[in-house]
């Protein structure tokens, strides 16, 4: 049962005629399309709202930080009478539009996650970078809370000790393996002033756009994190909602936007960490079944299946990108990443995916040398992804046998299975698709197709043995 409300809060609620919603650390008053959020006078190991001055400070911080991505929701601060207390005044939105509710009713789409990836990447790119001398993003500063999760859960759930021991051993081993990568990511600016709590319940659809809100304001260590850790939380939450197709789509769209493939080796560590944080919260809340679910989720993340390298093969317009997208989302483990040659080619030359290079056929960024550079980059990144234990789809034409052979050898060197997704369509259909194509990274034209027909090398008998059936197409979203 909740404690009685302070008299000043009762008076403020009566003045507003507001409904009260209470959380562990806040009071929310809801009335007339607005919400007033007030800090409780509490102190916890990770939070200090112990004085009126600190509560005022954190109200200011909440306003500053959340206005970075939701200025229309965060209206300002309001004094609560002469109590010395302050409230953050917000514009209310329909709770049904929160992404956890959208997902629960089956209305969350890949297009929503693509939009989220763009929003988050743009936000991270503009966010402040952790100073080199700060503690934020230092490997040991990342390891400590990860290990503390096991200590906390073990005290609450001694029956889970064997599972916790295995997960803690994996965490220590994985940390030792990637600690140099973590340090390198901080040096490269990968530690930013992030949202810090980017699960589906803190994302909302407004005017057709995905908007983050309610970021972490009360603890700097929870907010100044690797951008990969930020994405890992949303990824784990989508897995928790039984949507591996959307989880893997979000990661891929973010990687397409950011080009931050150096994040791939640390993603699994952060995903396990986020699952363990949720297990700890559930244990503290006395929810044994939910705790067990998150422990099981963490265990699945630590034991990926054998990786597979899939390449596409087909003429321009044959459906390589759409079929590889379907194959990507069909992975029940959400452990496949995709590289698109059209996107990575443009990235090599400093161009956004949808920008026109104004290249002529076999000129500009499509010269033989540019193509060689593109395939070299695809080889490098695909190897990095396989080394990190993820499967990879390389979406490229692969019209030449030597190109296909080099990737078959790449799979063998990295202990991965190898497969070919062969894409075909009648020539008239290919020409029609290319004439109608809009807003696509590919710049292939009918003239490009005609040249491809002159030098394509069809799959030989050995290659045919690696061909996999095309995934079933879904309705476009």
C-alpha positions as CSV (number, residue, x, y, z in Angstrom):
1,X,0.0,0.0,0.0
2,X,1.4,3.4,-1.0
3,X,2.3,5.9,1.8
4,X,0.1,8.9,2.3
5,X,0.8,11.8,-0.1
6,X,2.5,14.9,1.3
7,X,-0.1,17.7,2.0
8,X,1.5,20.0,-0.6
9,X,1.1,17.3,-3.3
10,X,-2.6,16.6,-2.3
11,X,-3.2,20.3,-2.6
12,X,-1.6,20.5,-6.0
13,X,-3.6,17.5,-7.2
14,X,-6.8,19.0,-6.0
15,X,-5.9,22.3,-7.7
16,X,-5.4,20.5,-11.0
17,X,-8.3,18.0,-10.5
18,X,-5.7,15.4,-11.6
19,X,-5.5,11.6,-11.6
20,X,-2.5,10.3,-9.7
21,X,-0.1,7.7,-11.1
22,X,2.7,6.5,-8.8
23,X,6.0,4.8,-9.8
24,X,9.0,3.8,-7.6
25,X,10.7,7.2,-7.9
26,X,8.0,9.6,-9.2
27,X,4.5,10.9,-8.9
28,X,2.6,11.7,-12.1
29,X,-0.5,14.0,-12.1
30,X,-2.7,13.7,-15.2
31,X,-5.3,16.3,-16.2
32,X,-6.6,18.1,-19.3
33,X,-4.2,16.7,-21.8
34,X,-1.1,17.4,-19.6
35,X,1.1,15.5,-17.2
36,X,3.1,16.9,-14.2
37,X,6.0,14.7,-13.1
38,X,7.4,15.2,-9.6
39,X,10.4,13.5,-8.0
40,X,9.9,11.5,-4.8
41,X,12.1,12.5,-1.8
42,X,14.1,9.3,-1.8
43,X,17.7,8.1,-2.0
44,X,18.7,4.8,-3.6
45,X,22.0,3.3,-4.5
46,X,21.7,4.6,-8.0
47,X,19.7,7.8,-7.4
48,X,19.7,10.7,-5.0
49,X,16.5,12.8,-4.8
50,X,17.2,13.4,-1.1
51,X,16.9,17.2,-1.0
52,X,14.6,19.8,-2.6
53,X,17.6,21.3,-4.4
54,X,18.6,18.0,-5.9
55,X,15.0,17.3,-7.0
56,X,14.9,20.7,-8.7
57,X,18.2,20.0,-10.4
58,X,17.0,16.7,-11.8
59,X,13.8,18.3,-13.0
60,X,16.0,20.7,-14.9
61,X,18.0,17.8,-16.2
62,X,15.0,15.9,-17.3
63,X,13.8,18.8,-19.3
64,X,17.1,19.5,-20.9
65,X,17.8,15.9,-21.8
66,X,14.4,15.0,-23.1
67,X,14.0,18.1,-25.2
68,X,16.8,16.8,-27.3
69,X,14.4,14.4,-29.0
70,X,10.9,15.3,-27.8
71,X,10.6,19.1,-27.4
72,X,6.9,19.1,-28.2
73,X,6.2,16.8,-25.2
74,X,8.4,18.5,-22.6
75,X,6.9,22.0,-22.0
76,X,8.8,23.3,-19.0
77,X,9.0,23.4,-15.2
78,X,6.2,24.5,-12.9
79,X,6.6,25.5,-9.2
80,X,4.3,23.6,-6.9
81,X,2.8,26.4,-4.9
82,X,5.2,27.6,-2.2
83,X,6.4,24.1,-1.2
84,X,9.8,24.5,-2.8
85,X,9.0,21.6,-5.1
86,X,9.0,21.6,-8.9
87,X,7.2,19.5,-11.5
88,X,8.1,18.8,-15.1
89,X,5.1,19.7,-17.2
90,X,4.5,17.5,-20.2
91,X,2.0,17.2,-23.0
92,X,0.1,13.9,-22.8
93,X,-0.2,11.4,-25.7
94,X,-2.4,8.4,-26.3
95,X,-1.0,5.5,-24.3
96,X,-2.1,3.2,-27.1
97,X,0.6,4.8,-29.3
98,X,3.5,3.7,-27.0
99,X,5.5,1.2,-28.9
100,X,5.1,-1.6,-26.4
101,X,1.3,-1.3,-26.9
102,X,1.7,-1.0,-30.6
103,X,3.9,-4.2,-30.6
104,X,1.5,-6.1,-28.3
105,X,-1.4,-5.6,-30.7
106,X,0.7,-6.7,-33.7
107,X,0.8,-3.3,-35.4
108,X,4.6,-2.6,-35.1
109,X,6.2,-2.8,-38.5
110,X,9.6,-2.9,-40.1
111,X,8.9,0.6,-41.4
112,X,8.5,1.8,-37.8
113,X,11.9,0.3,-36.9
114,X,13.6,1.8,-39.9
115,X,12.3,5.2,-38.8
116,X,13.5,4.5,-35.3
117,X,17.0,3.6,-36.6
118,X,17.2,6.9,-38.4
119,X,16.0,8.9,-35.4
120,X,18.4,7.2,-33.0
121,X,21.4,7.5,-35.3
122,X,20.7,11.2,-35.9
123,X,20.3,11.7,-32.2
124,X,23.6,9.9,-31.4
125,X,25.5,11.7,-34.0
126,X,24.5,15.1,-32.4
127,X,24.9,13.9,-28.8
128,X,27.9,15.0,-26.7
129,X,30.9,12.7,-26.7
130,X,32.4,11.4,-23.5
131,X,35.7,13.2,-22.7
132,X,38.8,11.0,-22.9
133,X,39.6,11.6,-19.3
134,X,36.2,10.7,-18.0
135,X,35.3,7.3,-16.5
136,X,32.5,6.8,-18.9
137,X,33.0,3.9,-21.4
138,X,36.2,2.7,-19.6
139,X,36.2,-1.1,-19.9
140,X,36.3,-1.7,-16.1
141,X,33.4,0.8,-15.7
142,X,31.4,-1.3,-18.1
143,X,32.4,-4.6,-16.4
144,X,31.6,-3.7,-12.8
145,X,27.8,-3.3,-13.2
146,X,27.6,-6.3,-15.4
147,X,29.1,-8.5,-12.7
148,X,27.1,-6.7,-10.0
149,X,23.9,-8.0,-11.6
150,X,24.9,-11.6,-10.8
151,X,25.7,-10.8,-7.2
152,X,22.3,-9.1,-6.7
153,X,20.3,-11.9,-8.3
154,X,22.3,-14.6,-6.5
155,X,21.2,-13.0,-3.1
156,X,17.6,-13.1,-4.2
157,X,17.5,-16.3,-6.1
158,X,19.9,-18.8,-4.7
159,X,18.1,-21.6,-6.6
160,X,19.3,-20.0,-9.8
161,X,23.0,-20.3,-8.8
162,X,24.0,-22.8,-11.5
163,X,22.6,-20.7,-14.3
164,X,24.1,-17.5,-12.9
165,X,27.5,-19.2,-12.6
166,X,27.4,-20.1,-16.3
167,X,26.3,-16.7,-17.4
168,X,28.8,-14.9,-15.2
169,X,31.6,-17.1,-16.6
170,X,30.5,-16.2,-20.2
171,X,30.4,-12.5,-19.2
172,X,33.9,-12.5,-17.8
173,X,35.3,-14.4,-20.8
174,X,33.5,-12.3,-23.4
175,X,34.6,-9.1,-21.5
176,X,38.2,-10.1,-21.6
177,X,37.9,-10.8,-25.3
178,X,36.3,-7.5,-26.2
179,X,37.8,-5.1,-23.6
180,X,40.4,-3.7,-26.1
181,X,37.5,-3.1,-28.6
182,X,35.6,-1.2,-25.9
183,X,38.6,1.0,-25.2
184,X,39.0,1.6,-28.9
185,X,35.3,2.6,-29.3
186,X,35.7,5.2,-26.5
187,X,38.8,6.6,-28.2
188,X,36.8,6.8,-31.5
189,X,33.9,8.7,-29.9
190,X,31.5,5.8,-29.5
191,X,30.6,6.8,-25.9
192,X,27.9,9.4,-26.0
193,X,25.3,11.1,-23.8
194,X,22.6,8.7,-24.8
195,X,18.9,8.1,-23.8
196,X,19.9,5.3,-21.4
197,X,16.5,3.6,-21.2
198,X,15.5,3.0,-24.8
199,X,12.9,0.2,-24.4
200,X,9.6,0.1,-26.3
201,X,7.7,1.7,-23.4
202,X,9.8,4.8,-23.8
203,X,9.1,5.2,-27.5
204,X,5.9,6.7,-28.9
205,X,4.3,7.1,-32.3
206,X,3.4,10.8,-32.8
207,X,2.2,12.2,-36.1
208,X,3.5,9.0,-37.7
209,X,7.0,9.4,-36.3
210,X,8.8,7.4,-33.6
211,X,9.8,9.6,-30.8
212,X,11.9,8.7,-27.7
213,X,11.0,10.1,-24.3
214,X,11.6,9.7,-20.6
215,X,15.4,9.2,-20.7
216,X,17.6,8.6,-17.7
217,X,18.3,11.9,-16.0
218,X,19.2,10.7,-12.5
219,X,22.4,8.7,-13.1
220,X,25.2,9.8,-15.5
221,X,26.7,6.3,-15.6
222,X,23.4,4.9,-17.0
223,X,23.3,7.6,-19.7
224,X,26.9,8.1,-20.9
225,X,27.2,4.7,-22.7
226,X,28.3,3.1,-25.9
227,X,25.7,3.8,-28.7
228,X,25.8,0.0,-29.3
229,X,24.6,-0.5,-25.7
230,X,21.7,1.8,-26.4
231,X,20.6,-0.2,-29.4
232,X,21.1,-3.5,-27.5
233,X,18.3,-2.6,-25.0
234,X,15.7,-2.0,-27.8
235,X,16.9,-5.2,-29.5
236,X,16.5,-7.2,-26.2
237,X,13.0,-5.7,-25.6
238,X,11.9,-6.7,-29.1
239,X,13.1,-10.2,-28.4
240,X,11.2,-10.2,-25.1
241,X,8.1,-9.2,-27.1
242,X,8.7,-12.3,-29.3
243,X,9.5,-10.3,-32.4
244,X,13.0,-11.5,-33.5
245,X,12.1,-10.3,-37.0
246,X,11.8,-6.7,-35.8
247,X,14.8,-7.0,-33.5
248,X,17.2,-8.0,-36.2
249,X,15.6,-5.5,-38.6
250,X,16.3,-2.7,-36.1
251,X,20.0,-3.6,-35.7
252,X,20.4,-3.9,-39.5
253,X,18.7,-0.6,-40.2
254,X,20.9,1.1,-37.6
255,X,24.0,-0.4,-39.0
256,X,23.0,0.7,-42.5
257,X,22.4,4.3,-41.2
258,X,25.5,4.5,-39.1
259,X,28.0,2.2,-40.8
260,X,29.2,1.4,-37.3
261,X,30.2,-2.1,-38.0
262,X,32.9,-1.9,-35.3
263,X,29.9,-2.2,-32.9
264,X,29.1,-5.7,-34.0
265,X,31.8,-7.4,-31.8
266,X,30.4,-5.8,-28.6
267,X,26.6,-6.1,-29.4
268,X,26.2,-9.6,-27.9
269,X,27.9,-8.6,-24.6
270,X,25.6,-5.6,-24.3
271,X,22.5,-7.6,-25.1
272,X,23.3,-10.1,-22.4
273,X,24.0,-7.3,-20.0
274,X,20.6,-5.7,-20.7
275,X,18.8,-9.0,-20.3
276,X,20.5,-9.5,-16.9
277,X,19.5,-6.0,-15.8
278,X,15.9,-6.9,-16.5
279,X,16.4,-10.2,-14.7
280,X,17.7,-8.3,-11.6
281,X,14.8,-5.8,-11.7
282,X,12.3,-8.7,-11.9
283,X,14.0,-10.5,-9.0
284,X,13.8,-7.4,-6.8
285,X,10.1,-7.1,-7.7
286,X,9.5,-10.6,-6.5
287,X,8.7,-11.9,-10.0
288,X,10.4,-15.4,-10.3
289,X,8.8,-16.4,-13.6
290,X,9.8,-13.1,-15.3
291,X,13.3,-13.5,-13.8
292,X,13.6,-17.0,-15.2
293,X,12.5,-15.7,-18.6
294,X,15.2,-13.1,-18.7
295,X,17.8,-15.6,-17.5
296,X,16.8,-17.9,-20.3
297,X,17.0,-15.1,-22.8
298,X,20.5,-14.2,-21.7
299,X,21.5,-17.9,-22.0
300,X,20.2,-18.0,-25.6
301,X,22.1,-14.9,-26.5
302,X,25.4,-16.4,-25.2
303,X,25.0,-19.5,-27.3
304,X,24.5,-18.5,-30.9
305,X,24.0,-21.1,-33.7
306,X,26.8,-21.8,-36.2
307,X,27.2,-18.7,-38.4
308,X,26.3,-18.8,-42.0
309,X,27.5,-16.6,-44.9
310,X,24.9,-16.1,-47.6
311,X,25.6,-14.3,-50.8
312,X,23.0,-13.2,-53.4
313,X,23.4,-13.8,-57.1
314,X,21.4,-12.1,-59.8
315,X,21.0,-9.4,-62.4
316,X,19.9,-5.9,-61.5
317,X,16.2,-5.8,-60.7
318,X,16.0,-9.6,-59.9
319,X,14.9,-9.0,-56.3
320,X,18.2,-9.5,-54.4
321,X,17.5,-6.8,-51.8
322,X,13.9,-7.6,-51.1
323,X,14.5,-11.4,-50.9
324,X,17.6,-10.9,-48.7
325,X,15.5,-8.7,-46.4
326,X,12.9,-11.5,-46.1
327,X,15.7,-14.0,-45.4
328,X,17.1,-11.7,-42.8
329,X,13.8,-11.3,-40.9
330,X,13.2,-15.0,-41.1
331,X,16.1,-15.8,-38.7
332,X,14.3,-17.0,-35.6
333,X,17.5,-16.2,-33.5
334,X,17.7,-12.6,-34.7
335,X,21.4,-13.2,-35.3
336,X,21.9,-12.3,-38.9
337,X,23.3,-9.0,-40.3
338,X,23.1,-7.8,-43.9
339,X,25.6,-5.9,-46.0
340,X,24.3,-4.2,-49.2
341,X,26.9,-3.5,-51.9
342,X,25.0,-0.5,-53.1
343,X,25.0,1.1,-49.7
344,X,28.6,0.3,-48.9
345,X,29.9,1.4,-52.3
346,X,28.3,4.8,-51.7
347,X,29.7,4.9,-48.1
348,X,33.2,4.4,-49.5
349,X,32.8,7.5,-51.6
350,X,31.1,9.6,-48.8
351,X,27.6,9.4,-50.2
352,X,24.3,8.7,-48.3
353,X,22.5,5.5,-49.5
354,X,19.9,7.4,-51.5
355,X,22.1,10.0,-53.0
356,X,22.8,10.0,-56.7
357,X,26.5,9.6,-57.6
358,X,25.8,11.1,-61.1
359,X,28.0,8.3,-62.5
360,X,27.9,7.1,-66.0
361,X,27.8,3.4,-66.8
362,X,31.1,1.9,-65.8
363,X,32.3,5.3,-64.7
364,X,32.4,7.4,-61.5
365,X,31.9,5.1,-58.5
366,X,31.2,2.1,-60.8
367,X,34.6,1.8,-62.4
368,X,36.3,-1.6,-62.1
369,X,38.5,-0.2,-59.4
370,X,35.6,1.1,-57.5
371,X,33.9,-2.3,-57.7
372,X,37.1,-4.0,-56.5
373,X,37.2,-1.6,-53.5
374,X,33.6,-2.3,-52.8
375,X,34.0,-6.1,-52.8
376,X,37.2,-5.7,-50.6
377,X,35.1,-3.7,-48.1
378,X,32.3,-6.3,-48.1
379,X,34.9,-9.0,-47.5
380,X,36.5,-7.2,-44.6
381,X,33.2,-6.4,-42.8
382,X,31.7,-9.8,-43.5
383,X,34.7,-11.4,-41.9
384,X,34.4,-9.1,-38.8
385,X,30.7,-10.1,-38.5
386,X,31.5,-13.8,-38.7
387,X,34.3,-13.5,-36.2
388,X,31.8,-11.9,-33.8
389,X,29.5,-15.0,-34.1
390,X,26.8,-13.4,-36.3
391,X,25.6,-14.7,-39.6
392,X,25.8,-12.4,-42.6
393,X,24.0,-11.9,-45.9
394,X,26.0,-10.1,-48.5
395,X,23.5,-8.5,-51.0
396,X,25.5,-7.9,-54.2
397,X,25.3,-9.0,-57.8
398,X,28.1,-11.6,-57.6
399,X,27.9,-12.1,-61.3
400,X,31.5,-13.3,-61.6
401,X,32.6,-16.8,-60.5
402,X,35.8,-15.4,-58.9
403,X,33.7,-13.1,-56.7
404,X,31.6,-16.0,-55.5
405,X,34.5,-18.3,-54.9
406,X,36.3,-15.7,-52.7
407,X,33.3,-15.5,-50.4
408,X,33.0,-19.3,-50.3
409,X,36.6,-19.3,-49.1
410,X,35.9,-16.6,-46.6
411,X,33.1,-18.7,-45.1
412,X,35.5,-21.6,-44.9
413,X,38.2,-19.6,-43.2
414,X,35.8,-18.4,-40.5
415,X,34.1,-21.7,-39.9
416,X,30.8,-20.6,-41.3
417,X,28.3,-22.4,-43.6
418,X,28.0,-21.0,-47.1
419,X,24.9,-20.5,-49.2
420,X,23.8,-18.7,-52.3
421,X,20.4,-16.9,-52.7
422,X,19.9,-17.0,-56.5
423,X,17.4,-14.4,-57.7
424,X,15.9,-14.5,-61.2
425,X,13.1,-12.9,-63.1
426,X,12.1,-12.7,-66.8
427,X,14.1,-10.1,-68.8
428,X,11.0,-8.0,-69.6
429,X,10.2,-7.9,-65.8
430,X,13.8,-6.9,-65.0
431,X,13.6,-4.0,-67.5
432,X,10.2,-2.9,-66.2
433,X,11.4,-2.9,-62.6
434,X,14.5,-0.9,-63.4
435,X,12.5,1.7,-65.2
436,X,10.1,2.0,-62.3
437,X,12.7,2.0,-59.5
438,X,12.7,5.1,-57.2
439,X,14.3,5.9,-53.8
440,X,16.7,3.0,-53.9
441,X,20.5,2.9,-53.2
442,X,21.0,1.0,-56.5
443,X,21.6,3.2,-59.5
444,X,21.3,0.4,-62.0
445,X,19.5,1.2,-65.3
446,X,18.3,-0.9,-68.2
447,X,21.7,0.0,-69.9
448,X,23.5,-1.5,-66.9
449,X,21.4,-4.6,-67.2
450,X,22.2,-5.1,-70.9
451,X,25.9,-4.9,-70.1
452,X,25.5,-7.4,-67.3
453,X,23.9,-9.9,-69.7
454,X,27.1,-9.8,-71.8
455,X,29.4,-11.0,-69.0
456,X,27.4,-12.8,-66.3
457,X,28.9,-16.2,-65.4
458,X,26.1,-18.5,-64.4
459,X,26.4,-20.8,-61.4
460,X,28.2,-24.0,-62.1
461,X,27.3,-27.4,-60.7
462,X,29.3,-27.1,-57.5
463,X,27.7,-23.7,-56.8
464,X,24.3,-25.0,-57.5
465,X,24.7,-27.3,-54.5
466,X,24.9,-24.3,-52.2
467,X,21.7,-22.6,-53.6
468,X,19.0,-22.2,-51.0
469,X,15.3,-21.7,-51.7
470,X,14.1,-18.1,-51.7
471,X,12.2,-17.1,-48.6
472,X,8.4,-16.6,-48.8
473,X,7.6,-13.0,-49.6
474,X,5.5,-11.1,-47.0
475,X,3.2,-8.2,-47.6
476,X,5.1,-5.0,-47.9
477,X,5.1,-2.7,-44.9
